[in-house]
Amino acid sequence: MHRLHRSRRIAFAALLGLIVATSAPTIRGTVGQAAPADVINRVKAQYAPDTRLTVFDVKAEAKGNALEVSGDVEQTAAKDAILKALLEAGYANVVEKIAVLPDPAFAAKPLGIVTVSVAVMKTKPSHASELGNQMVMGSLVRVLKRESGWYFVQSMSDRYLGWMEPDHVAFMTKERVDAYQQASHAIVTSWFTVVREQAVDNSPVVADLVMGNVLETTGKSGTWQAVTLPDGRAGFVDGAAVTDYATWKSSRALTGENIEKTARLFTGVPYLWGGTSPKGFDCSGFAKTVFRLNGVELQRDADQQSNAGEAVATDNDLAQLRKGDLLFFGPRPGVARITHVGIYLGDKRFIHCAGMVKLNSFDPASPIYSDTLLKRLVKVRRMG
């Protein structure tokens, strides 16, 4: 499957019914004329202020006396706005090659469900590219396009965008997804476990599982839970490692005690850029996983998380902070740009992932005191 583009020359009268004099400047521009990239960026600021969540990847390139505009957006309105803005900026000759995602090739199976314990989400369609995120088994994605054997997808829980390997996602019709979601499920509540071919300890392994994975259940065999993975693989899981998903979900309560209990489960787990599972966390992936396991879905990155919930005052020696509050830090003292997040545990202690999941304190008398992090604290948010 290839990305679908339409290529057409935009004339003044054809573009949004506007009539412009034939003496309009070419792509070379005139004194004071905005560069095409600046024009496109102004539209981007309106339609896609956060491109981690909204598709907007458009560039302009001179081709003879024409300006070729190509790339991807997810709204027809965004494409029209780009063309209109370029015309109003004086660019008369525009060749449009902008695709509006999702690619029509995925109309029959527009959705996918993660089918491995921890699926990677890359920033580009390549194994060598940066790990931007991870998604766990049972998570739902929207399929946008395919390139170089990779699939560009969007998480349905937090809208995060990235590239996934085909073996990590089972593509489905909307009807199949609806049926899957209405079926009975179990959630993995132990750190690690496996799906086995038969309901015995020495049976061959079908797949590994981590805490938070969700699987369709199909019955019992003694103390074993029969399960089916989203891609159709079937087997058995030790019943002590899983819990009925509906029962688990109804039992979630976002309290400080529950947040601390969950967070401490992962003490010592190593730092992994883009990680969101017990196999490895980054700072925001750790916070996201802890809150997800307590029934609340946070955004993916620390700066995004810092806009949720309600503000908590940090004056009066942090007296208003409560256990479970999220702490947000800048890269260095005096810089408000959010680059790190931790979870407050009370008594000036907090837990975060930096090198590994560990505790630190804002109390100078504590052996785990961090003067650096105290000086970098920018704001605190409360999610419940």
HELIX and SHEET records of a PDB file:
HELIX    1   1 PRO A   36  TYR A   47  1                                  12    
HELIX    2   2 THR A   76  GLU A   88  1                                  13    
HELIX    3   3 PRO A  104  PHE A  106  5                                   3    
HELIX    4   4 PRO A  166  HIS A  168  5                                   3    
HELIX    5   5 LYS A  174  GLN A  182  1                                   9    
HELIX    6   6 GLY A  239  ALA A  241  5                                   3    
HELIX    7   7 TYR A  245  SER A  250  1                                   6    
HELIX    8   8 GLY A  256  ARG A  264  1                                   9    
HELIX    9   9 CYS A  283  ARG A  292  1                                  10    
HELIX   10  10 ALA A  302  GLN A  305  1                                   4    
HELIX   11  11 ASP A  315  LEU A  318  1                                   4    
HELIX   12  12 ASP A  371  ARG A  376  1                                   6    
SHEET    1   A 4 ARG A   8  ILE A  10  0                                        
SHEET    2   A 4 VAL A  94  VAL A 100 -1                                        
SHEET    3   A 4 ALA A  66  VAL A  73  1                                        
SHEET    4   A 4 PHE A  56  LYS A  63 -1                                        
SHEET    1   B 5 LEU A 161  MET A 164  0                                        
SHEET    2   B 5 TRP A 150  SER A 155 -1                                        
SHEET    3   B 5 LEU A 140  GLU A 147 -1                                        
SHEET    4   B 5 LEU A 111  VAL A 114 -1                                        
SHEET    5   B 5 VAL A 169  MET A 172 -1                                        
SHEET    1   C 2 VAL A 118  LYS A 122  0                                        
SHEET    2   C 2 LEU A 131  VAL A 136 -1                                        
SHEET    1   D 5 ALA A 234  ASP A 238  0                                        
SHEET    2   D 5 TRP A 224  THR A 228 -1                                        
SHEET    3   D 5 VAL A 214  SER A 221 -1                                        
SHEET    4   D 5 HIS A 185  VAL A 188 -1                                        
SHEET    5   D 5 VAL A 242  ASP A 244 -1                                        
SHEET    1   E 2 PHE A 192  ARG A 196  0                                        
SHEET    2   E 2 VAL A 205  VAL A 210 -1                                        
SHEET    1   F 2 THR A 276  SER A 277  0                                        
SHEET    2   F 2 GLY A 280  PHE A 281 -1                                        
SHEET    1   G 6 GLU A 310  VAL A 312  0                                        
SHEET    2   G 6 LEU A 377  ARG A 382 -1                                        
SHEET    3   G 6 LEU A 326  PHE A 329 -1                                        
SHEET    4   G 6 HIS A 340  GLY A 346 -1                                        
SHEET    5   G 6 ARG A 349  CYS A 353 -1                                        
SHEET    6   G 6 VAL A 357  SER A 361 -1                                        
END                                                                             
